[in-house]
Amino acid sequence: MNHQQSDERAERTQASCNELAKQIMRVVHEDGAVEALPGIYLSRRATPTELGHGIWPSSFCVIAQGSKELLLGGERYHYDPAHYLIATATLPVASRIVEASPEQPYLGLVFTLDPTLVSSVMVEADSPVLHSQSPVKAINVSPLDAALLDAVVRLVRLIDTPEEARFLTPLIKREIIFRLLMGEQSSRLRYVAGAGGNPQRIAEAIARLHQEFDQPLRMEEMASKLGMSVSSFHHHFKEVTSMSPLQFQKHLRLQEARRLMLGEHLDVTSAGSRVGYDDTSHFNREYKSLFGVPPRRDVERLRASAWQTGDRGIN
């Protein structure tokens, strides 16, 4: 590629990014997030945020303006308008918006990935599932190329035309997945579809932990059901999620307890018991270890914050 072509591509990418930013600002008028199309969330924040904990979906994430940081276990992932992020499983993460201001708010898009759709595109593209034994990190960041960004912009344009959106949204979603399959995140996207081998076994373990997070974790039993040794299961699970199975379960339990206290107004003891803690003191210690403050104080703080700013969903 010569210098002129490089400049033209850069101008095209910047124009697409500017259009995406304008579309998000037009749809999301204040801090918060909306599901603008099925499985497509647009978000806006006028200021950087503190580190917050939540459950992050299997998704493709793009930023039109500003930057964001995700923490999974001991790994840190930073992305911005020049990079996209892929998450291949539903994960307990910590995240924060790093760059944002009233003049240039953070503007982002999250496209939740449906394993059935990913598998379908792989079949149509004649892109076979690889039965790999190698662990694949559940989250990673890659440069965002012009063609992929252009497809994202065309998808967001459909918000204005519901009749066209009904027909064209599935087609452009398939195009985005196809372009991801052709890019450097191909192996990670195959994991969403079910790659076979050890990666698929870890995906099954993650799904099982989500379903049974309030039950005692019996490592030997789970490893046996997956057809793995305990040491192999522990090693591959940590390679994918940056956490041990027990840490992963603890994060799921504490996230759910927080939701129960906030959304269903359960008291500390009841919330802890609901998610699998028999000892309230143990629950308090682990809660404070993850969120920085005891549960009662944390919930009071979050309610006060929600009252002032509104809690409008995914960021």
C-alpha positions as CSV (number, residue, x, y, z in Angstrom):
1,M,0.0,0.0,0.0
2,N,1.5,3.4,-1.0
3,H,1.4,6.6,1.0
4,Q,-1.6,8.0,-0.8
5,Q,-3.7,4.8,-0.3
6,S,-2.7,4.8,3.4
7,D,-3.9,8.4,3.8
8,E,-7.2,7.6,2.0
9,R,-7.8,4.6,4.3
10,A,-7.0,6.7,7.4
11,E,-9.5,9.4,6.2
12,R,-12.1,6.8,5.5
13,T,-11.7,5.3,8.9
14,Q,-11.9,8.7,10.7
15,A,-15.0,9.6,8.7
16,S,-16.6,6.3,9.7
17,C,-15.6,6.8,13.4
18,N,-17.1,10.4,13.3
19,E,-20.3,9.1,11.9
20,L,-20.6,6.4,14.4
21,A,-20.0,8.9,17.2
22,K,-22.8,11.2,15.8
23,Q,-25.2,8.3,15.6
24,I,-24.6,7.2,19.2
25,M,-25.0,10.8,20.5
26,R,-28.2,11.2,18.6
27,V,-29.7,8.0,20.0
28,V,-28.3,8.2,23.5
29,H,-29.0,11.7,24.8
30,E,-27.5,11.4,28.3
31,D,-25.3,9.1,30.4
32,G,-26.5,5.5,30.1
33,A,-27.1,2.8,27.5
34,V,-29.9,1.7,25.2
35,E,-30.6,-1.5,23.2
36,A,-30.9,0.3,19.8
37,L,-31.3,-2.9,17.8
38,P,-31.7,-6.5,19.0
39,G,-28.4,-7.4,20.7
40,I,-26.8,-4.0,19.9
41,Y,-26.2,-1.7,22.9
42,L,-25.1,1.9,22.5
43,S,-23.7,3.8,25.5
44,R,-22.6,7.3,26.5
45,R,-20.7,8.7,29.5
46,A,-19.7,12.3,30.1
47,T,-17.0,11.6,32.7
48,P,-14.5,8.8,33.5
49,T,-15.9,6.2,35.9
50,E,-14.5,4.4,38.9
51,L,-13.7,0.7,38.6
52,G,-17.0,-1.1,38.6
53,H,-17.8,-4.9,38.8
54,G,-20.3,-6.6,36.5
55,I,-21.0,-9.6,34.3
56,W,-19.7,-9.0,30.8
57,P,-21.5,-10.8,27.9
58,S,-19.9,-12.7,25.1
59,S,-19.5,-9.8,22.7
60,F,-17.8,-7.6,20.1
61,C,-17.1,-4.1,21.4
62,V,-16.3,-0.9,19.5
63,I,-15.6,2.6,20.8
64,A,-16.4,5.7,18.7
65,Q,-14.9,8.2,21.2
66,G,-13.0,7.9,24.5
67,S,-11.4,4.7,25.9
68,K,-12.2,2.0,28.3
69,E,-10.4,-0.6,30.4
70,L,-11.5,-4.1,31.4
71,L,-9.9,-6.3,34.1
72,L,-10.3,-10.0,34.2
73,G,-8.4,-11.8,36.9
74,G,-4.9,-10.4,36.8
75,E,-5.2,-9.3,33.1
76,R,-5.9,-5.7,31.9
77,Y,-7.4,-4.8,28.5
78,H,-7.5,-1.3,27.2
79,Y,-9.4,-0.3,24.0
80,D,-10.3,2.8,22.1
81,P,-11.5,4.0,18.7
82,A,-8.5,2.3,17.0
83,H,-9.1,-1.1,18.6
84,Y,-12.0,-3.5,19.2
85,L,-12.5,-6.0,22.0
86,I,-13.8,-9.5,21.8
87,A,-15.1,-11.5,24.8
88,T,-15.8,-15.1,24.2
89,A,-17.8,-16.1,27.3
90,T,-20.0,-14.4,29.9
91,L,-17.4,-13.3,32.5
92,P,-17.3,-11.5,35.8
93,V,-15.1,-8.5,35.1
94,A,-14.2,-5.1,36.5
95,S,-14.3,-2.2,34.1
96,R,-14.0,1.6,33.9
97,I,-14.2,4.4,31.4
98,V,-10.8,6.0,31.2
99,E,-11.3,8.9,28.7
100,A,-14.5,11.0,28.7
101,S,-15.6,14.6,29.1
102,P,-18.8,16.6,28.6
103,E,-17.3,18.0,25.4
104,Q,-16.2,14.6,24.1
105,P,-18.2,11.9,26.0
106,Y,-17.3,8.3,25.9
107,L,-19.4,6.6,23.1
108,G,-19.4,2.8,22.8
109,L,-21.2,-0.1,21.1
110,V,-21.6,-3.6,22.3
111,F,-22.7,-6.4,19.9
112,T,-23.6,-9.5,21.9
113,L,-22.5,-12.7,20.1
114,D,-25.0,-15.5,19.6
115,P,-23.1,-18.8,19.4
116,T,-25.7,-20.2,17.0
117,L,-25.3,-17.2,14.6
118,V,-21.5,-17.5,14.8
119,S,-21.7,-21.2,14.0
120,S,-24.0,-20.5,11.1
121,V,-21.7,-17.9,9.5
122,M,-18.7,-20.3,10.0
123,V,-20.6,-23.0,8.0
124,E,-21.6,-20.6,5.2
125,A,-18.1,-19.2,5.0
126,D,-16.7,-22.8,4.8
127,S,-14.6,-22.0,7.9
128,P,-14.3,-25.3,9.7
129,V,-14.4,-25.6,13.5
130,L,-10.9,-26.3,14.8
131,H,-10.7,-29.0,17.5
132,S,-7.9,-27.3,19.2
133,Q,-6.4,-28.4,22.5
134,S,-4.7,-25.0,23.1
135,P,-6.3,-22.6,25.6
136,V,-7.6,-19.4,24.2
137,K,-7.9,-16.2,26.3
138,A,-11.5,-15.3,26.9
139,I,-10.8,-11.6,26.1
140,N,-8.5,-9.8,23.8
141,V,-8.1,-6.6,21.9
142,S,-7.2,-6.1,18.2
143,P,-6.8,-3.1,15.7
144,L,-10.1,-2.1,14.2
145,D,-9.8,-2.1,10.4
146,A,-11.8,0.2,8.0
147,A,-14.0,-2.6,6.5
148,L,-15.1,-3.9,9.9
149,L,-15.8,-0.3,11.1
150,D,-17.8,0.4,8.0
151,A,-20.0,-2.6,8.6
152,V,-20.6,-1.4,12.2
153,V,-21.6,2.1,10.9
154,R,-24.0,0.7,8.4
155,L,-25.6,-1.4,11.1
156,V,-26.2,1.6,13.3
157,R,-27.6,3.6,10.4
158,L,-30.5,1.1,10.4
159,I,-31.8,2.5,13.7
160,D,-33.5,5.3,11.6
161,T,-35.3,2.9,9.3
162,P,-37.2,0.2,11.2
163,E,-38.6,-1.5,8.0
164,E,-35.1,-1.8,6.5
165,A,-33.7,-2.8,9.9
166,R,-36.0,-5.8,10.1
167,F,-34.5,-7.2,6.9
168,L,-31.0,-5.9,6.8
169,T,-29.9,-6.1,10.5
170,P,-29.4,-9.9,10.4
171,L,-27.4,-9.6,7.1
172,I,-25.0,-6.9,8.5
173,K,-24.6,-8.9,11.7
174,R,-23.5,-11.8,9.6
175,E,-21.1,-9.6,7.7
176,I,-19.5,-8.4,10.9
177,I,-19.1,-11.9,12.2
178,F,-17.6,-13.0,8.8
179,R,-15.1,-10.1,8.9
180,L,-14.1,-11.1,12.5
181,L,-13.6,-14.7,11.3
182,M,-11.3,-13.4,8.6
183,G,-9.3,-11.3,11.1
184,E,-6.7,-12.0,13.8
185,Q,-9.4,-12.8,16.4
186,S,-10.6,-15.8,14.3
187,S,-9.5,-18.4,16.8
188,R,-11.2,-16.6,19.6
189,L,-14.5,-16.3,17.6
190,R,-14.4,-20.0,16.9
191,Y,-14.4,-20.5,20.6
192,V,-17.8,-18.8,20.8
193,A,-19.2,-21.3,18.3
194,G,-17.7,-24.3,20.2
195,A,-14.2,-25.1,19.1
196,G,-14.1,-28.7,20.4
197,G,-11.3,-30.1,22.5
198,N,-10.2,-28.4,25.7
199,P,-11.5,-24.9,24.8
200,Q,-15.0,-26.3,24.4
201,R,-14.7,-28.2,27.7
202,I,-13.8,-24.9,29.5
203,A,-16.7,-23.2,27.8
204,E,-18.9,-26.0,29.2
205,A,-17.4,-25.5,32.7
206,I,-18.1,-21.7,32.5
207,A,-21.7,-22.3,31.6
208,R,-22.1,-24.9,34.4
209,L,-20.6,-22.5,37.0
210,H,-23.1,-19.8,35.9
211,Q,-26.0,-22.2,36.3
212,E,-24.8,-23.7,39.6
213,F,-22.8,-20.9,41.2
214,D,-24.7,-21.3,44.5
215,Q,-23.7,-24.9,44.9
216,P,-20.5,-26.3,46.4
217,L,-17.8,-26.6,43.7
218,R,-16.5,-30.2,43.6
219,M,-13.4,-29.9,41.3
220,E,-13.0,-33.7,40.9
221,E,-16.6,-34.2,39.9
222,M,-16.6,-31.3,37.4
223,A,-13.2,-32.4,35.9
224,S,-14.5,-35.9,35.5
225,K,-17.7,-34.8,33.8
226,L,-15.5,-32.8,31.3
227,G,-13.2,-35.8,30.7
228,M,-10.2,-33.9,32.2
229,S,-7.8,-34.4,35.1
230,V,-8.2,-32.0,38.0
231,S,-4.8,-30.4,37.3
232,S,-5.5,-30.1,33.5
233,F,-9.0,-28.6,34.2
234,H,-7.5,-26.0,36.7
235,H,-4.7,-25.1,34.3
236,H,-6.8,-24.6,31.2
237,F,-9.6,-22.8,33.1
238,K,-7.1,-20.3,34.4
239,E,-5.5,-19.9,31.0
240,V,-8.9,-18.9,29.5
241,T,-10.4,-16.8,32.3
242,S,-7.3,-15.6,34.3
243,M,-8.9,-17.0,37.4
244,S,-9.1,-20.3,39.1
245,P,-12.6,-22.0,39.1
246,L,-13.0,-21.2,42.8
247,Q,-12.2,-17.5,42.1
248,F,-14.6,-17.4,39.2
249,Q,-17.4,-19.0,41.3
250,K,-16.7,-16.5,44.1
251,H,-17.0,-13.5,41.7
252,L,-20.3,-14.9,40.3
253,R,-21.7,-15.4,43.8
254,L,-20.7,-11.9,45.0
255,Q,-22.0,-10.2,41.9
256,E,-25.4,-12.0,42.3
257,A,-25.5,-11.1,46.0
258,R,-25.0,-7.5,45.1
259,R,-27.8,-7.6,42.6
260,L,-30.1,-9.3,45.1
261,M,-29.5,-6.6,47.7
262,L,-29.9,-3.8,45.2
263,G,-32.7,-5.1,43.0
264,E,-34.7,-7.3,45.4
265,H,-33.8,-5.5,48.6
266,L,-32.6,-8.6,50.4
267,D,-30.7,-8.1,53.6
268,V,-27.0,-9.0,53.9
269,T,-27.6,-12.4,55.6
270,S,-30.4,-13.4,53.1
271,A,-28.4,-12.4,50.1
272,G,-25.3,-14.3,51.3
273,S,-27.3,-17.4,52.0
274,R,-29.1,-17.3,48.6
275,V,-25.8,-17.4,46.7
276,G,-24.2,-20.2,48.8
277,Y,-22.6,-18.6,51.9
278,D,-23.6,-20.3,55.2
279,D,-21.5,-18.0,57.3
280,T,-22.4,-14.2,57.1
281,S,-19.0,-13.2,58.5
282,H,-17.3,-15.1,55.7
283,F,-19.6,-13.5,53.1
284,N,-18.8,-10.0,54.5
285,R,-15.1,-10.7,54.3
286,E,-15.2,-11.9,50.7
287,Y,-17.5,-9.2,49.6
288,K,-15.2,-6.5,51.1
289,S,-12.2,-8.2,49.5
290,L,-13.8,-7.8,46.0
291,F,-15.8,-4.6,46.2
292,G,-13.6,-2.7,48.7
293,V,-16.3,-2.1,51.3
294,P,-18.7,-4.2,53.4
295,P,-22.0,-5.2,51.7
296,R,-24.3,-2.9,53.6
297,R,-22.2,0.2,53.0
298,D,-21.6,-0.7,49.4
299,V,-25.4,-1.0,48.7
300,E,-26.1,2.3,50.4
301,R,-23.4,4.0,48.3
302,L,-24.7,2.4,45.1
303,R,-28.3,3.4,45.8
304,A,-27.3,7.0,46.5
305,S,-25.3,7.0,43.3
306,A,-28.2,5.5,41.3
307,W,-30.6,8.1,42.7
308,Q,-28.3,11.0,41.6
309,T,-27.2,9.7,38.2
310,G,-29.6,6.9,37.2
311,D,-28.6,3.3,36.6
312,R,-29.3,2.8,32.9
313,G,-27.7,-0.5,32.1
314,I,-24.7,-1.8,30.2
315,N,-21.8,0.6,29.6
